[in-house]
Every structure is written in structure tokens, then in C-alpha cells.
Amino acid sequence: MNFSKSDIAKNISIKSSVSAGESKIILESFLSLIKSSSKNGPVKLSNFGTFSFKKTPKRLGRNPKNKVSYIIPEHIKLNFKPSNKLKSRMN
């Protein structure tokens, strides 16, 4: 099951009885706080999980249409590792 930011914001507005615009602002500020704090080190939310930045190495990619190979450069992405309690609730 996939959720977009708008789906999450809509659920926040329904469950907390705030407007859709306010819930989008709340979600965006939460995500920006996590991103900015993760640059200094891992951010752990108890009973939820840990957010941290991870460096992906450069690798070989291929265009499926014309089979041309190219190198995908290394980049840094935000990584999430769920806590054991969250994993057990999901399973």
C-alpha cells in the first residue's frame, strides 16, 4: 500500500479535525525537521524508527528502451529503519 503526502495530510486532517491546508503545513514542517536534523546524525523516534542519511555508491544503469548503459553517480538519500515494535505491529 502506497501513501502520497496528500493522502497522509488528508488522514491527519480527518483524525485531528484540522483543515487540509494546516495538515499539509504540519506534515511539511515535520519532514523538513527530520531532514535537517538527520544531517547532524541519526534521528530516533521511540517506538517508530530511525531516520538517517545514507550514501549510495555510483553504479551502472541501463536505459530499458534503447539498452544504452550509463553511470548513475553516487548520491545521499534519507533512510528509514523501523523499530522492532513497529515491525511487530505491521506483521
C-alpha positions as CSV (number, residue, x, y, z in Angstrom):
1,M,0.0,0.0,0.0
2,N,1.4,3.4,-1.0
3,F,0.7,6.7,0.5
4,S,1.4,10.1,-1.0
5,K,1.9,13.2,1.0
6,S,-1.6,14.4,0.2
7,D,-3.0,11.1,1.4
8,I,-1.2,11.4,4.7
9,A,-2.2,15.1,5.1
10,K,-5.8,14.2,4.4
11,N,-5.7,11.5,7.1
12,I,-4.2,14.0,9.5
13,S,-6.9,16.5,8.8
14,I,-9.7,13.9,9.3
15,K,-8.3,12.4,12.5
16,S,-7.3,15.6,14.2
17,S,-10.1,17.9,12.9
18,V,-7.8,20.5,11.4
19,S,-8.1,21.9,7.9
20,A,-6.4,20.2,5.0
21,G,-4.1,23.2,4.5
22,E,-3.0,23.2,8.1
23,S,-2.3,19.4,8.0
24,K,-0.1,19.9,4.8
25,I,1.8,22.5,6.7
26,I,2.2,20.2,9.7
27,L,3.4,17.3,7.5
28,E,5.9,19.5,5.5
29,S,7.3,21.0,8.7
30,F,7.7,17.6,10.3
31,L,9.5,16.2,7.2
32,S,11.8,19.3,6.9
33,L,12.6,19.0,10.6
34,I,13.6,15.3,10.2
35,K,15.7,16.1,7.1
36,S,17.6,18.9,8.7
37,S,18.1,17.1,12.0
38,S,19.3,13.9,10.2
39,K,22.2,15.8,8.7
40,N,23.8,16.0,12.1
41,G,23.3,12.4,12.9
42,P,20.5,9.7,13.1
43,V,17.1,10.9,14.4
44,K,15.4,8.2,16.6
45,L,11.7,8.4,17.3
46,S,10.8,6.0,20.1
47,N,8.6,3.1,19.1
48,F,8.6,4.3,15.5
49,G,12.1,4.1,13.9
50,T,15.3,5.9,13.0
51,F,15.9,8.3,10.2
52,S,19.5,8.8,8.8
53,F,21.2,9.8,5.7
54,K,22.9,7.1,3.6
55,K,25.4,7.4,0.8
56,T,24.6,5.3,-2.2
57,P,27.6,4.3,-4.4
58,K,27.8,5.1,-8.1
59,R,26.6,2.2,-10.2
60,L,25.9,1.1,-13.7
61,G,22.4,1.9,-15.1
62,R,20.8,0.9,-18.3
63,N,18.0,2.5,-20.3
64,P,15.4,-0.2,-20.9
65,K,14.2,1.3,-24.2
66,N,17.5,1.5,-26.1
67,K,19.8,-0.6,-23.9
68,V,22.4,2.2,-23.6
69,S,24.5,1.9,-20.4
70,Y,25.4,4.9,-18.2
71,I,26.9,5.5,-14.8
72,I,24.5,6.7,-12.1
73,P,26.5,9.0,-9.8
74,E,26.6,8.5,-6.0
75,H,24.1,10.5,-4.0
76,I,22.9,10.8,-0.5
77,K,19.3,9.7,0.4
78,L,17.3,9.7,3.6
79,N,16.9,6.2,5.0
80,F,14.3,4.9,7.5
81,K,14.7,1.9,9.7
82,P,11.5,0.9,11.5
83,S,11.7,-0.1,15.2
84,N,11.0,-3.6,16.3
85,K,7.7,-2.5,17.9
86,L,6.6,-1.0,14.6
87,K,7.6,-4.2,12.7
88,S,5.7,-6.4,15.1
89,R,2.5,-4.2,14.7
90,M,2.8,-4.4,11.0
91,N,3.1,-8.2,10.9
